[in-house]
């Protein structure tokens, strides 16, 4: 496993629509964030979490940090992940995506050649919270943050982006981009998990 690869779980959201910390919701005997950390741990030993509630996630025993530039939303989390990981290539995944697979993430890291960002395309468009970022895009991210432009994909026009389409690999599964925002989403995820 390469030291030039890091995986970062973005857990900085407030889970307002869920009611409690959705990263701690249970999936077949383990918390959602445990499930994700286990998957990322098969990709690299360098796994960390960007969070504002480290005390709630201390049980994972993983390195944690808060946003270096607070109040910038998910883009601030991506910035922190790239800046603090110490790796050339950083896999960023939101904490509420229970069906992300390490095989697909590994495939994306293998595509991170001659580009700065590798991002999958779903029916909803680009999926920047399940994407690969090279340290070469840090300057563009910081420029957007300093300009007050917090759209997650706002810096994409300043860097080289490779987009992964469903037909590019048999590892693609649209369920990987399902995220748990509400209790209804959680119930739907549990139903899907039961039939997988």
FIPA-916013 format. One record per atom (N, C-alpha, C): x, y, z; residue in one letter. Coordinates in steps of 0.2 Angstrom, whole numbers, plus 5000, padded with zeros to 4 digits. Example, Ala and Ser with C-alpha at 12.3 -4.5 7.8 and 13.67 -1.06 7.14 Angstrom:
BEGIN
506649725039A/506249785039A/506649845039A/506449895035S/506849955036S/506450005039S/
This chain:
BEGIN
500449945000X/500050005000X/500450065000X/500350114995X/500750164994X/500650225000X/501250255002X/501250305006X/501050375003X/501050364996X/500850424992X/500050434991X/499750384994X/498950384994X/498650385001X/498250435001X/497850445008X/497150435006X/496750415011X/495950415011X/495750455017X/495250505015X/494950545020X/494250545020X/493950535026X/493250535027X/493050605029X/492550635025X/492350695027X/491750695031X/491750715037X/491250705042X/491150775046X/491150825042X/491050895045X/490350915045X/489850885042X/489150905042X/488850905048X/488250935049X/487950945055X/487350895056X/487250855050X/486650805050X/485950835053X/485850895051X/485250925053X/484550885051X/484550865045X/483950825042X/483950755045X/484450725047X/484450665050X/484250665058X/484450715061X/484250725068X/484850715073X/485250665071X/485850645075X/486350635071X/486950615073X/487550615069X/487450545064X/487350565058X/487150505054X/487750455053X/488350485054X/488950435053X/488950385058X/488550385063X/488550345069X/487950295068X/487550305063X/486950255062X/487250185060X/486850135062X/487050065062X/486850035056X/487349995053X/487249955047X/487449885049X/487049835050X/487249765051X/487749765057X/487649795062X/488049785068X/488649825068X/488749875063X/489249925064X/489049995061X/489350045064X/489150105062X/489350125055X/488950165052X/489150185045X/489850205044X/490050245048X/490750275047X/491250215049X/491150165053X/491550105053X/491550065047X/491050065044X/490950025038X/491350055032X/491350125032X/491750165027X/492450155029X/492650165035X/493350165037X/493650095035X/493250045036X/493549975035X/493649965027X/493149995023X/493249995016X/493950035014X/493950095016X/494550135015X/495250105017X/495150065023X/495750035026X/496049985021X/495649955017X/495849905012X/496249935006X/496150005005X/496450045000X/497150075002X/497150095008X/497750125011X/497750125018X/498350115021X/498450125029X/498350195031X/498450245027X/498350315028X/497650345028X/497250325033X/496550345033X/496450395039X/496150455037X/496050505042X/495350535041X/495150575046X/494450605046X/494450675047X/494050715043X/493950785044X/493350795047X/493350815054X/492750825058X/492750875063X/492150905065X/492150955070X/491950925077X/491850855076X/491650815083X/492050755084X/492750775085X/493150715086X/493050675092X/492750705097X/492550665103X/492050605101X/491650615096X/491150565094X/491450505090X/491950525087X/492250475083X/492950445085X/493150465091X/493750445094X/493850365094X/493250325095X/493250255095X/493550225089X/493650265084X/493950235077X/494650225078X/494950265082X/495650265083X/496050295077X/495750335073X/496050365067X/496250435068X/496750465064X/496950535065X/496350575063X/496250635066X/495650675065X/495950745065X/495550795061X/495750865061X/495050895059X/495050965061X/494451005059X/494651045053X/494251085050X/494351125044X/494851175046X/495351175041X/495951225042X/495651295041X/495151305036X/494751365035X/494051355037X/493751365043X/493151345044X/492551385040X/491951355040X/491451395037X/491351395030X/491751345027X/491751345019X/491451285016X/491051245021X/490651185018X/491151135016X/490851085012X/491251025010X/491951045006X/491951105003X/492551124999X/493151135004X/492951155010X/493451165016X/493651105018X/493251055018X/493450985020X/493950955015X/493750965009X/494250935004X/494950975004X/494851035005X/495551075006X/495951045012X/495551035017X/495951015023X/496250945022X/495850905019X/496050835017X/496750835013X/496750875008X/497250875003X/497850905007X/497750955011X/498350995014X/498650955020X/498250915023X/498450885029X/498650815028X/498550785023X/498650705022X/499350695021X/499750735018X/500450715017X/500550675011X/500050665007X/500050615001X/499950654995X/500250624989X/500150654983X/499450644980X/499150584982X/498450574980X/497950564986X/497450594986X/496950594991X/496250564989X/496050514992X/495350494990X/494850524996X/494350564994X/493950594998X/493250564997X/492950545003X/492250515003X/491850545009X/491250565007X/490850585012X/490650525017X/490550545023X/490450495029X/489750465028X/489250485024X/488650455023X/488450415017X/489050385014X/488950345008X/489050275010X/488550235012X/488750165014X/488950115009X/488850125003X/488950074998X/489550084993X/490050134995X/490650144992X/491050084992X/491450064987X/491850004987X/492550024986X/493049984990X/493750004989X/493949984982X/493649934979X/493849914972X/493749974967X/493150004968X/493050064963X/493450124965X/493650134971X/494050194973X/494750174971X/494950114971X/495650094969X/495650104961X/495150094958X/495150104950X/495150174949X/494850214953X/494950294952X/495650314953X/495950294958X/496650314959X/497050294954X/496950234951X/497350214945X/497250264939X/496650294939X/496550344933X/496850414934X/497150424940X/497450484942X/498050494939X/498150494933X/498750504929X/498650564924X/499050614924X/499050674919X/498350704921X/498150704927X/497550744929X/497650764936X/497150814938X/497250834945X/496650804949X/496050794946X/495450764949X/495150704945X/494950654949X/494550604946X/493950604949X/493350614945X/492750614949X/492250574945X/491850534948X/491350494944X/490750534943X/490350514937X/489750554935X/489150504936X/488650524940X/488050484941X/487450524938X/486850494939X/486250524936X/486150594939X/486450614944X/486450684947X/487050724945X/487450704941X/488050744939X/488650724942X/489150764943X/489750754946X/489650734954X/490050684956X/490050664963X/490750684967X/490750744968X/491450774971X/491550744978X/491050714981X/491150694988X/491350614988X/491450594982X/491750524981X/492250524975X/492750554977X/493250574971X/493950574973X/494450574969X/495150574970X/495450644968X/495850674973X/496150734972X/496850724972X/497250754968X/497950764968X/498150824972X/498750824975X/498950884978X/499150944974X/499150924967X/499250974962X/498651024961X/498051004964X/497451054964X/497451094970X/497851084974X/497751124981X/497751204980X/498151224975X/498251294974X/497551324971X/497251284967X/496551304964X/496051304969X/496051254974X/495551254979X/495651314984X/496251324985X/496351384990X/496151454987X/496251454980X/496051514977X/495351524978X/494951474976X/494251474977X/494051494984X/494351464989X/494151484996X/494251554998X/494851574996X/495051644997X/494551694993X/494351674988X/493851714984X/493151714986X/493051664991X/492351654994X/491951614989X/492251574985X/491851534980X/491851464983X/491251444987X/491251384990X/490951324987X/490751334981X/490451274977X/490951224976X/490751164978X/491251104978X/491651094972X/491351104966X/491651094960X/491851154957X/491851214960X/491951274957X/492751284955X/493151244958X/493851244955X/494051204950X/493551154948X/493651104942X/493851144936X/493651204935X/493751234928X/494551254928X/494851254934X/495551284934X/496051224934X/495751164934X/496251104934X/496051054929X/496450994929X/496350944924X/495850894927X/495250884924X/494850834928X/494650774923X/494750714926X/494550654922X/493850634925X/493350624921X/492650604923X/492550524922X/492350494927X/492250424926X/491450414925X/491350374919X/490650364917X/490450294919X/489750274919X/489550214920X/489850154916X/489950174909X/490250124905X/490950114905X/491350154909X/492050154909X/492350094913X/491950064917X/492150004921X/491549964924X/491649904924X/491149864927X/491049864935X/491549904938X/491549914945X/491049974947X/490850004942X/490350064943X/489650034945X/489450064951X/488750044954X/488450114956X/487850134953X/487550194955X/487450204962X/487350144966X/487150144973X/487750174977X/488350174974X/488950194978X/488850264980X/488450304976X/488350374977X/487750394981X/487450344983X/486850354988X/487050384995X/486750434997X/486950465003X/486450465008X/486550455014X/486050455020X/485950525023X/485450565020X/485350625023X/484750625028X/484250585027X/483650585031X/483550515034X/483050515038X/482850445041X/482550405036X/482250435031X/481950395025X/482550365021X/483050405020X/483650375016X/483950315020X/483950325026X/484250275030X/483850205030X/483250215030X/482850155029X/482850125022X/482950165017X/483050145010X/483750105010X/484250135013X/484850105013X/484850035016X/484550025022X/484449965025X/484149915021X/483549935017X/483249885013X/483649865007X/484049915004X/484549894999X/485049845001X/485349855007X/485849815010X/485549745011X/484949735013X/484649675014X/484649625008X/484549655002X/484449624996X/485149614992X/485649644994X/486349644991X/486649574991X/
